């Protein structure tokens, strides 16, 4: 075990030295050559690199610089980029955790917060030999894992104590820019000061789950199979009504190491209270469900956003950014409609027999009504959606938008794909 972790450390330091040497060699091999003075300077940099990346020299430097960073699962900088409070490393997990929080993650990702110039020390501490990371060994007091690289026990202890500074919070503190909650614990104005911290570990896990559902080859293959009505062993996972926050702006690395890997993005799931429904009422009246108050009320704001966007870009030439934004807004409307349709689709089978819905919409909202329509009901429903959306956009824009067959066909295609992707 000792040999394995020490070998990883040596390989890591050697890799960093080689990266530095490659940069210098690239400067030496420029097309027009370099002057003798520049060449001498570059050769001196090579000698310095060999000295700086000597294993013992580099580890001694890393031990000194470790105090500039904190390994953490919960970081204060996500609340405010200038917050100076303590970060917390919490690796306790609960396999039967009843809530979705950081303790429910089997292997939580460890973040690094602090001076970006010292992130190489963070990567060192996260080297893993298959049993544990160097950080875990040091946190458990297993300093001997560094002994094969040290010239003496004293040097080994110096490294371990220095590197442990990135793992420990000796004097926990909050900050005026951090979130703070005063929780009353009794009389005489006694309070606990609670400072909730953002869980970068949980955000990282959720980020990868959402990214996998949206962009992985596995999920793309599953969606293609669904569109083609082909069998697949993989469930199609789709997260609706997502929001995105950005931390760090154009420099996400200033917040944390994992934030940089996420490009500063954090996905947020909707957590609004559910709408109270005293009694389920299927859509029995009217031939077109899209014209119902249920659909109009739930989609009004989304349709308004799309209308305002289309009016804004109307004078501009169409480009890929405009089309992508337009389709994202239309997809949000479709997500809302599919969510509204779901309760009707699991209602008592055959409920639509006494309704006024068109045969095609009965087939869509009532899976037992397939026999009512011999044609392609998905195309018919998609056309109903396209006509409805065109009319709504024109009305909300106060006739600033006059949408014809081209827009109708586009909305129809998006709806057709969404219905099939939803498994209908």
Secondary structure, 3 states (H helix, E strand, C coil): CHHHHHHHHHHHHHHHHHHHHHHHHHHHCCCCCCCHHHHHHHHHHHHHHHHHCCHHHHHHHHHHHHHHEEEECEEHHHCCCCCCCCCECCCCCCCCCCCCCHHHCCCCCCEEEECHHHHHHHHHHCCECCCCEHHHHHHCCCHHHHHHHCCCHHHHHHHHHHHHHHCCCCCCCCCCCCCCEEEEEECCCEEEEECCCEEHHHHHHHHHHHHHHHHCHHHHHHHHHHHCCCCCCCCCCCCCCCEEEECCCCCHHHCCHHHHHCCCEEEECCCCCCCCCCCCCCCCCCCCHHHCHHHHHHHHHHHHHHHHHHHHHCCCCCCHHHHHHHHHHHHHHHHHHHHHHHHHHCCCCCHHHHCCCCHHHHHHHCHHHHHHCCCCHHHHHHHHHHHHHHHHHHHHCCCCCCCCHHHHHHHHHHHHHHHHHCCC
